[in-house]
Amino acid sequence: MNERQQVQISKLLSKHLRHEPEVLGLTLEPGGWVAVDALLDAAARKGMCLTRCDLESLVAESDKQRFALDESGGRIRANQGHSVEVDLQLVALEPPAILFHGTVARFLDAIMAEGLKPMSRHHVHLSSDQETARKVGARRGKPVVLCVDAAAMHCQAHVFYRSENGVWLTDAVAPQFLNRTSPLSEVRTA
Ligand code: HQG
């Protein structure tokens, strides 16, 4: 599968497995799963050309691991990023001491006033490395990376989850846990 096809199929799956399953007449099972056969039949009814092989290639080749097949290969899901109500059956975990969030300057005033909110998703998305956060921010312009004091949040009983593809998720991050400066640059300027 070439990169263009991969992006097209990824967008199609994002739309129907994260946001609008009802458009294809699909219902997400607990965990966000949908039967592969039901997805392929529904796509075919809408005139979309999608095969089991396409799904397997996408799951195997996608560097972001947005989608997963279950052990039997009979069901597929988006690992995170849903806007529809779904129980992803996530397990709470202790987070790394610091997590990162990539955003852009135009959101900073609001973020520093009211904290990070999930916006249209179920959770705030955080990453364990700055580079990933930089890439997430860069989807919207010049990236700004915020540090999240996840250790302090964890101490105060805020719950964190990690999706199957390594994205850290939490309900919200209050301003007191956010810092625009990375610990690395603090060390450099100390
Ligand atoms: C911002 C992609 C104003 C937040 C990526 C972000 C990621 C606020 C935007 C995944 C705010 C929400 C998630 C507040 C947060 N006021 N703006 N209080 N709180 N924001 O796309 O984290 O391609 O929902 O900074 O790679 O950008 O979908 O979240 O800019 O992993 O697989 O509101 O989406 O993955 O945007 O990205 P999003 P995100 P996929």
Residues whose N, C-alpha, C, O or C-beta is under 5 A from the ligand:
A	BS01	HQG	R66 G81 G102 T103 F107 A110 I111 E114 G115 L116 K117 P118 M119 S120 R121 H125 V136
